[in-house]
Amino acid sequence: MSLITVIIPVYKVKKEYLDCCIESIYKQDVNDIEIILVNDGSPDDSGIYCDEYAEKDDRIKVIHKDNGGSASARNVGIKNATGKWIMFIDADDWIENDLFQDFVALSPTDDVDIVIFPGYTEYINKTIPDPVVFEDKRIFATREEIDEIAIKTLSKAANIPNTASLTSVWGKFYRREFLHKNNLLLDEQMRYNEDVIFCLETYEKASKIIFLGKNYYHYREVSSSKTNKYRKNVEKEQELVLKRIKGFIETNKKGKGLLHAYYLRALISIQMCFFQKYYHPEYSDGHRRKTFIDFLSSSPYKETLDEISVEELKKSFKVKYLCFKKHLFFVLLIVQKVYKYKQKLEPYR
């Protein structure tokens, strides 16, 4: 049994990115590792790249499967992992050279189920570090303490320090026995935001969580096209996400703090539906204003706009919230165009 299993879903990834990803694992001082490359039915040469790596290193295991999405690929990795600890890396991302060394030095006890660490977002010409939201080596052992993590997971819109690693499967070490014992897998029916649900469920089952206060993971923001793309089913997708979150809160009898965080997450759903459907250039309904107002009047979006206040929001969400609340959709479109123009002046890395 290896100490660490690294699971890497592979689908239509540039070879140079996959090289960077795997090389960052090779640079670790810890060699007691297993690497599982899951070729998720990629139609290009990604599967060939994976096999070439496996031929050179017997620590690499390749699994070829029909395309089923990242959740399906990660689940296959979980089921085939043999390491004591499991971590996920996206095929176009990479990790700091000292991650495994520092993890081994931490020497987590047997009652620790998850170790969380923040990272960086890599744009075209700049790197933005995630805020370190908790002190280094902080231990979360009580239900109230662990719920603090869950609340931050849903509170991206709030004016509080936050980190992407709380809402993603990457940026963590999971004890394999913990995942298997609790049958913790990603929901393969969800094509978007399945990470958030998986994180909430793993936090809820964990006995103890440790946070490392150093940025180790590099998330490559390859393109903003996915956030600008027209998605006619985005409303149904977000409805499913919010339904799953609300179900989690009710099933586990969570308090007002997590319920309020749920409404903060619903504000993000409103934003996604606005930009990726109702006010996207490809949306053909000539009555988009009325249709979107009807959408805002439905549950849980009406309750969301009533529950949260502008004072608690990040600056970037204050204007959006007020525009949604006052139905100033044209103003919001102008604000978004100004934002995109600034992006062009300073291209992302």
Secondary structure, DSSP 8 states (H G I E B T S, - for coil): --SEEEEEEESS--HHHHHHHHHHHHTSS---EEEEEEEE--SSSHHHHHHHHHHH-TTEEEEEE----HHHHHHHHHHH--SSEEEE--TT-EE-TTHHHHHHHH---TT--EEE--EEEE-SS-EEE----S-TTEEE-SHHHHHHHHHHHH-TTBSS---GGGTSSSSEEEEHHHHHHTT----TT-SSSHHHHHHHHHHHH-S-EEE--S--EEEE---SHHHHS--TTHHHHHHHHHHHHHHHHHHTT--HHHHHHHHHHHHHHHHHHIIIIITSTT---TTHHHHHHHHHTSTTHHHHHHHS-GGGB-HHHHHHHHHHHHT-HHHHHHHHHHHHHHHHHS---
